[in-house]
Amino acid sequence: MRNTILAQVLDQFARARLSNLALVKPEKAKAVENYLIQMARFGQLGGKISESGLIEILEKVSQQTEKKTTVKFNRRKVMDSDDEDDD
């Protein structure tokens, strides 16, 4: 059923690009497929999506699923009193 819905909403170039993406990043391809199926079910697609339209959707999905990494430095204060301990 997924493939028939995708075949109805994507042109052949967009389907080829999505297939290539599925080989490299299956989780991202699955997210795009789910997004397209949801749009189709709610009637938000005005026709077949071209390759350039799919690229826009890929960028949108990438922004939504982008992992934000934060690095937190925990610096410890060290006393430089080693010279005094030599007595």
Secondary structure, DSSP 8 states (H G I E B T S, - for coil): -HHHHHHHHB-HHHHHHHHHHHHH-HHHHHHHHHHHHHHHHTT---S-B-HHHHHHHHHHHHHHH----------------GGGGG-
